[in-house]
Every structure is written in C-alpha cells, then in structure tokens.
Amino acid sequence: MGFEKLVFGLFVLFLLALAANAIPGPPMIVIGSVYINEKPAEVGTMVTAEVNGEKIVGFSVVTEGEYHIFLQELKNNDEVKFSIDGISTGAVIKYKSNGLENLDISVKKPNYYIPVGMAVLIIGLFLWKNLKGGKL
C-alpha cells in the first residue's frame, strides 16, 4: 500500500507541475489612438504587433480611432513593432508582463482613387473621340 500511495503522490505532483507551467503570465496591454492620414482610423482597420518580423497578434478596430492589443507569452524586453493595414508605424515598445502602455500610432497612406466625376469625364472623352472619328 505504501508504494501505491507514493506513486499516486508523485503522479499528482507531476500533474500540478504541468498545470502550473500551462498557465501563461499576465498580459501586457497596449491601448491608444490610431490615425491614418491624420484622421481617426475607420472601423475594420487592422492593427498588428510583430516580434522579430513575425505577426504575434492583430486587432481589427471596432471603435473609430481606437485600438487595444493584449500581448502575452513573450520574453521581457522583446521589441514589439506595430503596423496599420500592413504599413509600419515605426512605433516600438519593449514587452513587460503585466504592463500597460498608452501608445498612439499613425501612418500616411496614399489615396489611389479617381473621383467619380473624373472617371465620368475620362469615359466621356473616350466615347466622344470614338464617336467623332466614326468608330464605335
């Protein structure tokens, strides 16, 4: 009986050790404002955090111009870099378990859109040229 209790006790200690190692440390919370072209980022904008070029967490903006990210299971003093819709913000923080960081981030995105009026004008000129030349 004594041997069985010893084996059972060691088994319980082994399970407790596994459970203790499975519990992650407290996260670091990063919150702040997010801007694109000096305007609050729209709902759905993706803010990502990377360590050593690898994406570790992403957050889709749910309140215009605000974000919050929970960083967990990193090493203290790991450098965390942030990007907005895949564009680097240049912002870098050092990870601290159980830390809280207020970090406002922003990027400038080029606007590659043609206003509707401009598109209608271009199409109209194309059609007019073809009608005038007898082609169409």
Steps between C-alpha positions, in 0.01 A plus 500: 500500500781745582654467153164567327448818707849618410441442127160671522653796688776538240241483222294777663814715541585441135152613390520811720837589350357465148199715590719771655714519185191515276371821659640797308624810678286812511476685166632841408223730383569761231228758434485824310376699206556391141512747210525467124587821313446696822139377528368241748524153348173353379331197651657187351853642475754232598764578762768232537785440741817320390805360673805417287296549181235248607141609559403409855158664529260707294209723595222626277390848605144487638476859625614765254851621582564266796680169544606265777729199478580235758857369474574173673758222519793716392833551669551816706669772292401343165461784248145519371439694177160622381345538157171628365351315203845356428682836510763536771435781749859509621370465856692255720443403862674257733280220633439488875273232643211661690584837343273771365613726217314792343630532144346715228593379151455640151590448135464689176331310218494624142152547356479306174143574410354688207206718595180398326481830308850447363416144393185619318700774326765252380240254373306783334812628319582148384147447365490846338831439325379166367162643386665797330742273317217278382611207708262332743 
